Amino acid sequence: LKDTAFDIISLNDNSVLVEGKLYKKNEVVKTIRTDIEGIASTSSDLLPYGKFRIVEGEAPDGYLTDGAKPIDFAITENGKIVDLTDEAHSIYNQIKRGDIEGVKIGAGTHKRLANVPFRITSKTTGENHVVVTDDNGQFSTSAEWASHKHNTNAGKTSEDGVWFGTSEPDDSKGA
């Protein structure tokens, strides 16, 4: 994800020199941000020999930092880049989730309108799905209304579930 901030923290018992400044154990020595491809990197000579930890400090808008696990690594060779982009070291972000509900009424009559489709688009990812009003003109993306797992994202009736993202639908979470 673009614009995710990661803090690099010293795990060394002795102070380390980074960019002309001394840092003690557990201090942030550098904050780096991901680019458009979701990659963050440092120059090959930024960190001295030693042990460090990278921690997600700030997620992009619309994402949670919950569940992001810190990754410990060591600099053991001069000029060698430590690659933390493999599956075991990648940090996955969870989208902020919620639900939306509403009522569709006719202009002027305030009569509730059934079977009206609405397209709902995530501002975070651009992903979109259709919800349909029921016989009372109501719609909801809540699993209490219609299980996220029932005809997921079919968008044909008010009983079709809605789920954003590629993970398995989970009725304990917002759509």
Buried (B, 14 or more C-beta within 10 A) or exposed (E): BEBBBBBBBBBBEEEBEBEEEEBEEEBBBBEBEBEEEBEBEBEEEBBBEBBBBBBBBEBBEEBEBEEBEEBEBEBEEEEEEBEBEEEEEEBEBBBBBEBBEEEBBEEEEEEBBBEBEBEBEBEBEEBEBBBBBBEEBBBBBBBEBBBBEBBBBBBEBBEBBBBBBEEEBBBEBBB
